Amino acid sequence: MDARLLLQIFHGLVGGAAILAAIVAATATKGSPAHVRAGRLYARILLADVALTTPVFLWSGDLFLMVIGLTSLVLGWSGQREIERRRDGSGPSSTDRTVLIGVLLGALGLFAAGSSAFGKDGITGSIIFLIGFAFGTFILAASEWHRLHSASSEPGAWATQHVSAMSGSAGALTTSVGVLVLHDAPLPVWFVWLAPSIAAAAFATMGITRIRLGRLPKDPAPPKS
């Protein structure tokens, strides 16, 4: 059994479990015990999945899928940090800024790599998706950087950012799992690449709409001593 097949099996099972936890968290009442438990489970499985698959992605040359997985991890971390900052009443830390700078530079590097390949190999679906993904990641990170450095008086701003980040994380993870597991499936390429993002955007829109209508989730409970 080769490394890629092992990766497909592991990433499909573990990543699939994380996706199920994300669906439970997205559909449960925000702030409810089910939402909190599913969100924490998602974060833990995501961390294990990315930590174990990244070396294999790097070794096998699947750098784009590796970057998508890391993006999913960073977005998930950002969403959880929103909860911690709200709970503790703290502002952005040096770690928050360092991670965002890394994401911004990584997105620029991906965009440059995609643009270079575009000039050499012509127009292909994977290059277009690479450039689009890099651009979208840069916009998300730049928006988060701006938000961290500008005080917002909007009620529920922390909840909006939490929903956006966690939805983006789940969408990126689903893309990574789908592209790897469904690589040889008789499905349109655009469907495998774009369907997770469309679903994530739909969940994020529903959650943000509820927040803007005044149905705010409960404030995060303080950590147990």
C-alpha positions, 0 to 999 in steps of 0.5 A, spaced: 500 500 500 503 506 497 503 512 501 498 516 497 493 511 498 494 511 506 493 518 506 487 518 502 484 513 507 487 516 513 485 523 511 478 521 508 476 518 515 479 523 520 477 529 516 470 526 515 470 525 522 472 533 523 467 535 517 461 531 521 463 535 528 463 541 524 456 540 521 453 538 528 456 545 531 453 549 525 446 546 526 446 546 533 443 552 537 449 557 538 452 557 545 449 551 547 452 545 550 452 541 543 455 547 539 460 548 544 462 540 545 462 539 537 466 545 536 471 543 541 471 536 538 472 539 531 478 543 533 482 537 536 480 532 530 483 538 525 489 539 529 491 531 529 489 531 522 493 537 519 499 535 524 499 527 521 497 529 514 502 535 512 508 531 512 505 526 507 503 532 503 510 535 503 513 528 501 508 527 496 509 533 493 501 535 494 503 542 496 497 545 494 493 540 498 497 541 504 496 549 504 489 548 504 489 544 510 494 549 514 489 554 512 483 550 515 487 550 521 489 557 521 482 559 520 479 554 525 485 557 530 482 564 529 475 562 530 477 559 537 481 565 539 475 569 538 471 565 543 478 566 548 478 573 547 471 574 548 471 570 554 477 573 557 476 580 555 483 580 552 485 584 545 489 581 540 496 578 542 503 578 538 501 570 536 495 573 533 499 578 529 504 573 527 500 568 524 496 573 520 502 575 517 504 568 516 498 567 512 498 573 508 505 572 506 503 565 504 497 567 500 502 572 496 507 566 495 501 562 492 498 567 488 505 568 485 506 561 484 500 560 480 501 566 476 508 564 474 505 557 472 499 560 468 504 564 464 508 557 463 503 552 462 497 556 460 490 556 463 488 550 467 483 549 472 488 547 477 492 553 476 485 558 476 483 555 483 490 556 486 490 563 484 483 564 486 484 560 493 490 564 494 486 571 493 481 569 497 485 567 503 489 573 502 482 577 503 480 573 509 487 574 512 487 582 511 480 583 513 482 579 520 488 584 520 484 590 519 478 588 524 484 586 530 486 593 529 480 597 529 475 597 535 468 595 533 462 597 537 457 593 533 454 588 537 456 581 536 462 582 532 466 577 535 460 572 534 460 574 526 468 573 526 467 566 529 462 564 525 466 566 519 472 563 521 470 556 523 465 556 516 471 558 512 475 552 516 470 547 515 470 549 507 477 548 506 478 542 510 472 539 506 475 541 499 482 538 501 478 531 503 474 532 497 480 533 492 484 527 495 478 522 496 474 524 490 480 525 485 478 519 480 471 520 481 466 521 475 465 528 478 466 535 475 472 538 477 469 545 479 464 541 483 469 537 487 473 544 488 467 549 489 461 545 492 465 545 499 466 553 499 459 554 497 456 550 502 461 553 507 458 560 505 451 558 506 452 556 513 456 562 514 451 567 511 445 563 515 449 564 522 451 571 520 444 573 518 441 570 525 446 574 529 444 581 525 437 579 527 439 580 534 439 572 535 446 573 539 449 566 542 451 566 549 457 569 551 462 564 552 463 561 559 469 563 563 474 557 563 474 552 569 479 553 575 
